[in-house]
Amino acid sequence: MAKLSDLKLAMGVSIFVTAFIFGVFLIGAIFLVQYYVVGFDITTGILMAIGGTALFILFEWAIGPAVVSFSTHLQYLKPGDNPWLEKTVKELVEKSGTPMPKLAIVPNPTPNAFTFGRTSSSAILAVHEGLLKNLNEDEIRGVIAHELGHIKHKDYIVMTVLSALPLIAYWIAQIAFRAVWFSGGSRRNKDQGNAAIAFIAIGVISFIVYIISFLAVMRLSRLREHFADSYSAYLTQRPRNLESALTKITYGLSLAPNASADARSFYIEDPTQAKQEIAEIVDKKDEYDLDHDGVLDERELELAMEKESKSTWVQMNSLFATHPPTFKRILLLKEIEQEMDTGKYSSDKMYAHV
């Protein structure tokens, strides 16, 4: 039986493990560079690396919201611009006890939504025009409640900080390999040869650290989606709303020719992943079209997602995914719905099915 403390523990463990692996790698890389290339003392190198990493994370945390706003072309709402949306968010915020987020519209026809910001009190909730157009009001409420769950859990803050570490490891790998490439034709003495070996070692180890830390971040990203889904079910008391919304969102994103993935880890559904999920189903459309009317209705689509989610390929591929397969999310919501129907569901069991 999961609790909110389990999510916090998972966040803490992910941060510790990723930071520990990254720290050991960084010290090793500095030692190799210090020993073979530069010549500064190891203490200075460690302090420079730690300071540089801290500054990079702080920089990403500081400019992240501006980058997301610019890349998604947000249009911030003023009071009265969308009375229904403002009223709905306010009602759910009062029920959840979270700070009222700043509201924004993304001029994008795909159905999606996300939250981001530096702190819970300065959070921004953005919804795509496609979400407001293609989902009914109950489904939109389910999506908004999901996004408030992310604010409640401070997910986007943790993910912004944590995702910086794999990125740094990746950059170090690229720099190390390029250093070897540019110096490849000039190994005229032992020192240059040793330096090349050091850079190759740094590049290989950096890439390994990148993969390990990336997988850790992705695992946490998938876990936080399940917790936010559970929170939405509790807040609205109608899990079916989010079940239906996720089905429509996944299908809608799959139809977009160039679905934006600028903030894929923050979205309620990753556009790239949605395309992959639906592509497998479309290839087997005749098998899943149970009434043979040429169209997959919502129920047929859910059954298709359920079957596809059990395939070995999907399970392996999901290790690198920002979000769980859609049907696994729907299945969790169905379990909550069944428990609610018994009348025994309570707030202390909010995350019991995660």
Secondary structure, 3 states (H helix, E strand, C coil): CCCHHHHHHHHHHHHHHHHHHHHHHHHHHHHHHHHHCCCCCHHHHHHHHHHHHHHHHHHHHHHHHHHHHHHHCCEECCCCCCHHHHHHHHHHHHHHCCCCCEEEEECCCCCCEEEECCCHHHCEEEEEHHHHHHCCHHHHHHHHHHHHHHHHHCHHHHHHHHCHHHHHHHHHHHHHHHHHHHCCCCCCCHHHHHHHHHHHHHHHHHHHHHHHHHHHHHHHHHHHHHHHHHHHHHHHCCHHHHHHHHHHHHHHHHHCCCCCCCCCCCECCCHHHHHHHHHHHHHCHHHHCCCCCCCCCHHHHHHHHHHHHCCHHHHHHHHHCCCCCHHHHHHHHHHHHHHHHCCCCCHHHCCCCC
